[in-house]
C-alpha cells in the first residue's frame, strides 16, 4: 500500500507539472488555443503587410501587436476642432508597384507627395540661438551618387562580399573627407529622412543603405513619392485592421515561446492578451519587430541566435507635435550648427520644427545618444522655441501645447565595424528560417515601401517552409 501511494503521488505531481506548463495545450481551455499556419509578431509596416498578403493567399495566420492599433511608426494626429490630419511618424512612400498595389487593395487613394519649400526658410543654430546667414543646404549630388553606385549590394539590404570593403566601415565624416563629398555633406547627413545618432560617426555602410537610389529619387522631388490622397497615413492600417481583425490580437505581447530546431517543426507562443493568455500553435513565425536581446527574451534564444543578435544596437529617436508656439506658420526652422563640421548639430538635437497642415502646429524630431524622458524633451523643445522667437524678434505665447509624442526607439538598428568585418550580416541572414523563424522588420532595409517590397520577396520562401 505504501508503494502504491508513493507511485500515485508521483503521477499526480507529473500531471500537475504538465498542466502548469504554459506551453502545454493541456493548460488551456479549447477557446484559448489558436492554431494557424503562420503567426506574425509586430503590426508595423512589415508585419501588417505580411498578414494582409497571407490573407490574400488564403493562408491561415494570426497577427500579434503590442499597441492598440496597427501601423507601428505610422502615427496620425487628428485636430479635434477641424478634423484636419497631421502625420508625425511616416511621411511618404515610394511610387513602386508593391506600394501602389497595397494602397489600392485596401481602397486608399494616393496622390503625389511634394516637398513645397517654405515661404520663409529659417536656418538657425538651435544651441546658440543665432541666425545662420547665407547658409545653403545643398542637395545630393553626382559626387555621392557615383559612390553609391559602387555598392549595389547595399541598395536593398546588406548582401556583402566575403571581404567587406574597408571604405564601408569608415565613419561617414571620414568617408566625406576621403572622397571629397563636401558638396553633398549636408544632404547625406542632416537632410536625410529621420537620421539618428551621431551623423558623422555613422558607418558609411549605413548611409549607402539608407540613402539608396529610391530614397535619392524621393528626395529630389516630384513624381518619386506618394502619400494617401486624404493626407492620413494611418488610413491604410485602419482599413487592414477592419478586414483582418478576426485574426488580429491588439494590446497583446508574447511572454513565452518554444520553437522547434527541426525545419517544419513549428512554434508555440504564449501571448498575453486583454482577455487572458492564449496559446498559439503555428508552422512558421514571422517577426516584424526589432530583434534586440531585450525584445527577444520571451522567444528562448539559443547560442547561435544569442551570439548574432547580441551585436545589434539601436538609436534613441522621438517625434512629436507642438502648437500654441507663436511661431510663424510660413517658416520651416532648421537646426544648423554654425561652428560644427559640415554644420551638423551635436546631440541631443531637434533637426527642425516644421509646420503641419494644422494651423499653428509644428512637427519636430528629437535625436539623442541616450534614452530621454518625454518631459525632458518637451522642456528642451520649449527652450528652443523661445530661442527661435528671439531670432525672429517675435513674442512667445504663454506656454506651448504638446499635442502628441511618440518614442521610435530603438531606431535604425546597427552593428559595429568590427562585427560587420567579421561576418555579422552573413550570420544575420543565416538566421532566416532557422528554428522556423523569419525576420521581416527593419534589419536590412528602412522605410515602409522598402519593407513591403522586402517582405513580398521573402514570402514565397516562408510559405514553402510551411509545407
C-alpha positions in Angstrom: 0.0 0.0 0.0 2.8 2.4 0.8 4.4 1.8 -2.6 1.1 2.4 -4.3 0.6 5.7 -2.5 4.1 6.9 -3.4 3.6 6.0 -7.1 0.2 7.7 -7.1 1.8 10.8 -5.6 4.5 10.9 -8.3 1.9 10.5 -11.1 -0.1 13.3 -9.6 3.0 15.5 -9.5 3.8 14.7 -13.1 0.3 15.5 -14.3 0.3 18.7 -12.2 3.5 19.8 -13.7 2.2 19.1 -17.2 -1.0 21.1 -16.6 1.1 24.0 -15.2 3.4 24.1 -18.3 2.4 27.4 -20.1 3.3 25.9 -23.4 1.2 22.8 -23.0 -2.1 22.7 -24.7 -3.5 20.9 -21.5 -3.0 24.2 -19.6 -5.7 26.0 -21.7 -9.4 25.7 -22.5 -10.1 25.0 -26.2 -11.1 28.5 -27.0 -7.8 29.8 -25.8 -5.8 27.7 -28.2 -5.2 29.2 -31.6 -3.9 27.0 -34.4 -2.6 28.8 -37.6 -0.1 28.2 -40.3 1.6 31.5 -39.6 2.0 33.7 -36.6 3.2 37.3 -37.2 4.6 39.3 -34.3 4.5 43.1 -34.7 1.9 45.0 -36.5 4.0 47.7 -38.0 4.8 48.2 -41.7 6.2 44.7 -42.5 4.0 42.7 -40.1 0.8 44.3 -41.3 1.9 43.8 -45.0 2.8 40.1 -44.3 -0.6 39.4 -42.6 -2.5 41.0 -45.5 -0.5 39.1 -48.1 -1.0 35.8 -46.3 -4.7 36.5 -46.0 -5.0 37.2 -49.7 -3.1 34.0 -50.5 -5.7 32.1 -48.5 -3.3 31.2 -45.7 -4.3 31.0 -42.0 -2.5 33.4 -39.7 -2.7 35.4 -36.5 -1.1 38.9 -36.1 0.1 40.0 -32.6 0.6 43.7 -31.9 1.5 45.2 -28.5 -0.2 48.5 -29.2 -3.9 49.1 -29.5 -3.6 49.8 -33.3 -1.7 48.7 -36.3 0.8 50.9 -38.1 3.9 50.9 -35.9 5.8 54.2 -36.6 2.9 55.4 -38.8 1.2 57.8 -36.5 -1.5 60.4 -37.2 -3.0 63.2 -35.1 -6.5 64.5 -35.7 -7.3 68.1 -34.8 -10.4 67.8 -32.5 -11.8 71.1 -33.8 -11.4 70.8 -37.5 -10.7 67.1 -38.2 -7.5 68.0 -40.1 -4.9 65.3 -40.0 -1.2 65.6 -39.3 1.2 62.7 -39.7 4.0 62.7 -37.2 5.6 59.4 -38.0 6.0 58.0 -41.5 5.7 60.9 -44.0 5.8 59.5 -47.6 6.0 56.3 -49.6 7.9 55.2 -52.8 6.0 55.2 -56.0 6.5 51.5 -56.8 4.2 48.7 -57.8 4.1 46.9 -54.4 3.3 50.1 -52.7 0.6 51.2 -55.2 -1.0 47.7 -55.1 -1.1 47.7 -51.3 -2.9 51.0 -51.1 -5.3 50.0 -53.9 -6.0 46.7 -52.3 -7.3 48.4 -49.2 -9.1 51.2 -51.1 -6.8 54.1 -50.1 -6.4 56.6 -52.9 -3.0 58.1 -53.3 -1.6 61.3 -54.6 1.8 62.7 -55.5 3.8 63.8 -52.5 5.6 67.0 -53.0 8.1 68.9 -50.9 7.0 72.6 -51.2 9.7 74.9 -49.9 8.5 77.1 -47.0 8.0 80.7 -48.0 10.5 81.7 -45.2 13.2 79.1 -44.6 14.9 79.8 -41.3 18.4 78.4 -40.7 19.4 78.8 -37.1 21.8 77.4 -34.6 19.3 76.0 -32.0 22.1 75.8 -29.4 23.4 79.4 -29.6 20.1 81.0 -30.7 21.8 82.7 -33.7 20.6 83.0 -37.2 23.0 81.3 -39.7 23.0 83.8 -42.5 23.8 82.7 -46.1 23.5 79.0 -45.4 22.8 76.9 -48.4 21.7 73.3 -47.6 22.7 71.8 -51.0 21.4 68.6 -52.4 22.5 65.0 -53.1 25.0 65.5 -55.9 26.7 63.4 -58.6 29.6 63.0 -56.2 27.5 61.0 -53.8 25.7 59.1 -56.5 29.0 57.9 -58.0 30.0 56.5 -54.7 26.5 54.9 -54.1 26.8 53.1 -57.4 29.9 51.3 -56.2 27.8 49.3 -53.8 24.7 47.9 -55.5 24.5 45.2 -52.9 23.6 47.8 -50.3 20.6 49.2 -52.2 18.1 46.7 -50.8 19.9 45.0 -47.9 23.4 44.0 -46.8 24.4 41.3 -49.2 28.0 41.9 -48.6 31.0 40.3 -50.3 33.1 37.9 -48.1 35.7 40.6 -47.6 33.8 43.8 -46.7 35.4 46.9 -48.3 37.2 48.9 -45.7 35.7 52.1 -47.0 32.3 51.0 -46.0 33.4 50.7 -42.4 34.7 54.3 -42.3 32.7 56.8 -40.2 30.7 58.9 -42.6 32.7 62.1 -41.8 35.9 60.3 -42.8 34.3 59.0 -46.0 33.3 62.5 -46.9 36.8 63.7 -46.5 38.4 60.8 -48.4 36.2 61.1 -51.4 35.6 64.9 -51.3 31.9 64.7 -50.8 31.7 68.1 -49.1 29.1 69.4 -51.6 26.7 66.5 -50.5 27.6 66.6 -46.8 24.5 68.3 -45.5 22.2 66.3 -47.8 23.7 63.0 -46.7 23.6 63.8 -43.0 21.0 66.2 -41.5 18.8 66.3 -44.6 18.2 62.6 -44.7 14.8 61.4 -43.5 14.9 60.9 -39.7 18.6 60.4 -39.4 19.6 59.1 -35.9 22.8 59.1 -33.9 26.0 61.0 -34.4 25.7 61.5 -38.2 29.4 61.9 -38.9 30.3 58.8 -36.8 27.7 56.7 -38.5 29.4 54.0 -40.7 29.3 54.6 -44.4 27.6 51.3 -45.0 24.5 52.5 -43.2 24.4 55.8 -45.1 24.5 54.0 -48.5 21.9 51.5 -47.4 19.5 54.2 -46.1 20.1 56.8 -48.8 19.8 54.3 -51.7 18.7 55.2 -55.3 15.0 55.1 -54.4 15.5 57.4 -51.4 17.6 59.8 -53.5 14.9 59.9 -56.1 12.3 60.5 -53.4 14.2 63.4 -52.0 14.7 65.0 -55.4 11.1 66.0 -55.8 8.1 65.4 -58.0 6.8 62.1 -59.0 9.1 59.9 -56.9 7.0 59.8 -53.8 3.3 59.3 -52.9 1.0 59.8 -50.0 -2.6 59.0 -49.2 -4.8 61.5 -51.0 -6.7 62.2 -47.8 -3.4 63.1 -46.0 -3.9 60.3 -43.4 -1.1 57.7 -43.4 -3.0 55.7 -40.7 -5.9 55.2 -43.0 -4.3 52.2 -44.7 -3.7 50.4 -41.4 -7.2 51.1 -40.1 -8.6 49.5 -43.3 -6.3 46.5 -43.0 -7.4 46.0 -39.4 -11.1 46.3 -40.2 -10.8 43.5 -42.8 -8.4 41.2 -40.8 -9.5 41.9 -37.2 -10.8 38.4 -36.6 -7.2 37.3 -36.8 -5.5 40.2 -35.1 -4.7 40.4 -31.3 -4.1 44.0 -30.3 -2.7 45.1 -27.0 -1.0 41.7 -26.8 2.5 40.5 -26.1 4.5 37.3 -26.4 5.6 36.1 -22.9 6.9 32.6 -23.7 7.8 30.6 -26.7 9.0 27.2 -27.8 10.5 26.9 -31.3 11.5 23.7 -32.9 15.0 23.1 -34.2 13.6 21.0 -37.0 12.5 22.6 -40.3 8.7 22.4 -40.3 8.6 21.5 -36.7 6.7 24.7 -35.9 6.4 27.1 -33.0 4.3 27.6 -29.9 3.8 31.0 -28.3 2.1 32.1 -25.1 0.5 35.5 -25.7 -0.8 37.8 -23.0 -4.0 39.5 -24.3 -6.6 41.7 -22.7 -8.8 38.6 -22.3 -6.2 36.4 -20.8 -3.3 34.2 -22.0 -3.6 32.4 -25.4 -1.5 29.5 -26.7 -0.7 29.9 -30.4 0.5 26.9 -32.3 1.8 27.7 -35.8 4.1 26.3 -38.5 6.2 29.4 -39.0 6.9 32.6 -37.0 7.4 36.0 -38.7 9.0 38.7 -36.6 8.2 42.2 -37.6 9.9 43.6 -34.5 13.4 44.9 -33.8 15.2 41.7 -32.6 17.3 43.2 -29.9 18.1 41.0 -26.9 15.6 42.6 -24.5 12.8 42.2 -27.1 13.8 38.6 -27.9 13.9 37.3 -24.3 10.5 35.6 -24.4 11.5 33.7 -27.6 14.1 31.5 -25.9 17.2 32.2 -28.0 19.8 29.5 -28.5 23.5 30.2 -28.6 23.6 30.8 -32.3 20.8 33.4 -32.1 22.2 34.9 -29.0 25.7 35.4 -30.4 24.4 37.1 -33.5 21.5 39.3 -32.2 23.6 40.4 -29.2 25.7 42.5 -31.6 22.7 44.7 -32.6 22.0 48.1 -31.1 19.5 50.9 -31.8 19.4 54.6 -31.5 17.0 56.6 -29.3 14.7 58.7 -31.5 11.5 60.6 -30.8 8.9 62.6 -32.6 6.1 65.0 -31.6 3.7 67.8 -32.4 3.5 71.1 -30.7 1.1 74.0 -31.0 0.5 77.4 -29.4 4.1 78.3 -30.1 3.5 81.8 -31.6 6.0 80.8 -34.4 5.1 81.7 -38.0 3.2 79.1 -40.0 5.1 80.2 -43.0 8.5 79.3 -41.7 10.3 75.9 -41.5 13.0 76.2 -38.8 16.1 74.1 -39.4 18.9 73.4 -37.0 22.3 74.4 -38.5 25.3 74.2 -36.1 27.3 77.2 -37.2 30.6 76.1 -35.6 30.5 72.4 -36.3 31.9 70.4 -39.2 29.5 70.5 -42.2 27.1 72.4 -39.8 25.9 69.0 -38.4 24.3 69.6 -35.0 25.7 67.9 -31.9 23.4 65.6 -29.9 20.9 65.7 -28.5 19.2 67.9 -31.0 16.0 68.9 -32.8 16.7 68.7 -36.6 13.8 71.0 -37.3 10.4 72.5 -36.4 8.2 72.1 -39.5 4.6 73.4 -40.0 1.9 70.7 -40.3 -1.4 71.0 -42.2 -3.0 72.1 -38.8 -2.8 75.8 -38.3 -0.3 76.8 -35.7 1.1 73.3 -35.2 4.7 72.1 -35.8 6.3 68.7 -36.2 9.6 68.0 -34.5 12.0 65.1 -34.4 14.5 64.6 -31.5 17.7 62.6 -31.7 19.8 61.6 -28.7 22.6 59.2 -27.7 20.8 58.1 -24.6 17.1 57.3 -23.8 15.3 60.5 -22.8 12.1 61.1 -21.0 9.2 62.9 -22.7 9.2 65.6 -20.1 12.8 66.4 -20.7 12.3 66.5 -24.5 9.3 68.8 -24.2 11.2 71.1 -21.8 14.1 71.3 -24.3 11.6 72.0 -27.1 10.1 74.9 -25.2 13.5 76.4 -24.6 14.4 76.0 -28.3 11.1 77.7 -29.3 11.9 80.6 -27.1 15.3 80.9 -28.9 13.6 80.9 -32.2 11.4 83.8 -31.1 14.4 85.7 -30.1 15.9 85.2 -33.6 12.6 86.2 -35.3 12.0 89.1 -33.0 8.6 87.7 -32.1 6.9 87.1 -28.7 6.4 83.7 -27.3 2.9 82.7 -26.2 2.2 81.8 -22.6 3.1 78.1 -23.0 3.4 75.7 -25.9 0.9 72.9 -26.1 2.3 69.5 -26.9 -0.4 67.6 -28.9 1.3 64.3 -29.5 4.5 62.4 -28.8 6.0 59.1 -29.9 9.1 57.1 -29.0 10.5 55.3 -32.1 13.4 53.8 -30.2 15.3 51.6 -30.9 15.7 53.3 -34.3 17.9 52.2 -37.3 19.5 49.2 -35.6 23.2 48.7 -36.4 26.3 46.7 -35.6 29.9 47.7 -35.1 32.5 48.0 -37.8 34.5 45.1 -36.3 31.4 42.8 -36.2 30.5 43.7 -39.7 34.0 42.9 -40.9 33.8 39.6 -39.1 30.7 38.4 -41.0 27.9 39.8 -38.9 25.5 40.2 -41.8 26.3 36.8 -43.2 25.3 35.4 -39.8 22.2 37.5 -39.6 20.9 36.4 -43.0 21.7 32.8 -41.9 19.0 33.2 -39.2 16.3 33.4 -41.8 14.1 30.3 -41.4 16.3 29.0 -38.6 14.1 27.4 -35.9 11.1 28.2 -38.1 11.6 31.9 -37.6 11.8 34.7 -40.2 12.9 38.3 -39.6 10.9 40.8 -41.6 11.5 44.0 -39.6 13.8 46.9 -40.3 17.0 45.0 -40.1 18.0 45.0 -43.8 16.1 48.0 -45.3 14.4 51.1 -43.9 11.1 52.8 -44.7 7.6 51.4 -45.3 7.9 50.9 -49.0 11.3 49.1 -48.9 9.9 46.9 -46.0 6.8 45.9 -48.1 9.0 45.1 -51.0 11.4 43.0 -49.0 8.6 41.1 -47.3 6.9 40.4 -50.6 10.2 39.0 -51.9 10.7 36.8 -48.9 7.1 35.4 -48.5 7.4 32.7 -51.2 10.3 31.1 -49.2 8.3 31.4 -45.9 5.3 29.8 -47.5 7.4 27.0 -48.9 8.9 26.3 -45.4 5.4 25.8 -44.0 4.8 22.9 -46.4 
